[in-house]
Amino acid sequence: MNTSLKHRALNEMQPEPPPQDKPAKTAFRLSAEQWEAVCKRLEAPAKVIPALHELFCKPESIVL
């Protein structure tokens, strides 16, 4: 990690706004089939990633 980023506040790391000549995309058009696929993915059970499960099950890996 870049040492200059370690001690910066979250509000200092906000992304820059998009240039005025290229506004941010705020709407996405999907076909009925695409929307159905999105809904199906959102309703699916969460996928377990073994490496993350192992990492976060170790008490010493969680720093508060």
Secondary structure, 3 states (H helix, E strand, C coil): CCHHHHCCCHHHHCCCCCCCCCCCCCCCCCCHHHHHHHHHHHHCCCCCCHHHHHHHHCHHHCCC
